[in-house]
Amino acid sequence: MSILTNRIEGAAWHKDVSKYRVLLVGAGATGSMAGFYLSRLGISHITIVDFDTFDYHNCHTQLASYQDVGQNKADVLSRFLLQYVPKSNVMTFNSSIEECVEDDYFDPGSFDIIVCAADKMSVRQYCFDLFKECGTSLFIDPRIAAEFLEIYSVCQENPSNWGKYEERLFSDEEGTVGACNYQQSTHCAGIAGGLIAQLVTNYATEKMLDDYAIPLKLTYDLRSITFTHDY
């Protein structure tokens, strides 16, 4: 029994979840939090893709310190995960997901779960196409603001939701941007990361017990403390 996971090894989902291989695209606010919470579930195989580097303004809302400024976000998250989950098998790619797919060392069909925490809608579309083409089990698309979040989840077993999800994609130019100094917050990203971990455990439980439903869209408004679901 692992000292790091012995408080959760009695969960019905633990053995299945620990075997999942996760592709995490984007290691900023939501991506870094999702990576942390997923690794704490006992998921040891996580591949992190992010070409961006930390700037000073990232340190206030993302899982980074001032010592990380100028360093690649995927590398920083990898080192963080190895500190908290030493036996993690973490691989990083300091490039775009499109460039990764062209790399001989990158196998897009080897993942059970894709979490696309990228900023651009075009990247979400690309990752969703990978999900469909490669037969990945679960695709998760979190979108956060400072006090509001949406998380889309699409299962391979439920292709009827594929079209519904794609209807919620739009061009990068159509995206609504709020005040330039209040676009995200650490606590909102942390909530999103925790919910992503819960969706993964619900997915594993649903496959075993047919007991927990995975909503296509989960919405949380921090101001009113209100959850809504769309199946």
C-alpha positions, 0 to 999 in steps of 0.5 A, a space after each residue: 500500500 502506498 503511503 501517498 494514496 492509502 487514504 483513497 485505496 478503498 475507493 471503488 474507482 482507485 485501481 482503475 483510475 491509477 492505471 489511466 494515462 492522461 494527456 494534459 494540454 496546457 499547464 497554466 491556471 486550470 491545467 496545473 491544478 488539474 495535473 496536481 489533483 489527478 496525480 493525487 488520485 494515484 494517476 502516475 502516467 501524465 504527459 504535459 504539453 505546453 510551449 509557453 513560459 511563466 511571466 510575473 503576472 502568472 504567479 498570482 493566479 497559476 501554480 507557479 512561484 517567482 523563481 519559475 518566471 522564464 521557465 516552461 510551464 510543462 517543466 515547472 508542473 512536472 517538477 512540482 508533481 514529482 515533489 508531491 508524488 515522487 513515483 509519478 511517470 511524467 513526460 513533458 513536451 515544450 511545444 504545441 500539441 500539433 507539433 507533438 503529434 508530428 513527433 515520433 516519440 509522441 503516441 496520441 493513441 496511447 492515452 485514456 483521457 485528454 484534458 484540454 486546458 488550453 486558451 485557444 478554441 482552435 486547440 480544443 477543436 484539435 484535441 477533440 479531433 484526436 479524441 475521436 480519431 484515437 478512441 480515447 475514453 474521456 475528453 475534458 474541456 475546462 473553461 474558467 474566468 475569475 468567478 465562473 467556470 464551465 467543464 465539458 466532458 465527452 465519453 467515447 461510450 456516448 457519441 450522441 454528445 459529440 455533436 452537442 459538444 462541437 456546437 459549443 465550440 467557436 472561433 478564437 475571434 468570437 471569444 468574450 474577454 472580460 476586464 484585462 486585469 480580472 480574467 482568472 483567479 487561483 481559487 476558481 482554477 483550484 475548484 475546476 481542478 478538483 471537479 476534473 478529478 471528480 469527473 474522472 473518478 465518476 467516469 471510472 465508477 460509472 464504467 464499473 457500477 453504472 451509477 454515476 452520470 457524467 454531465 456534458 456540461 458542468 457549470 459553477 458560478 462562484 458568486 451565487 455558489 450555484 451548480 448547473 448540469 447539462 446532460 
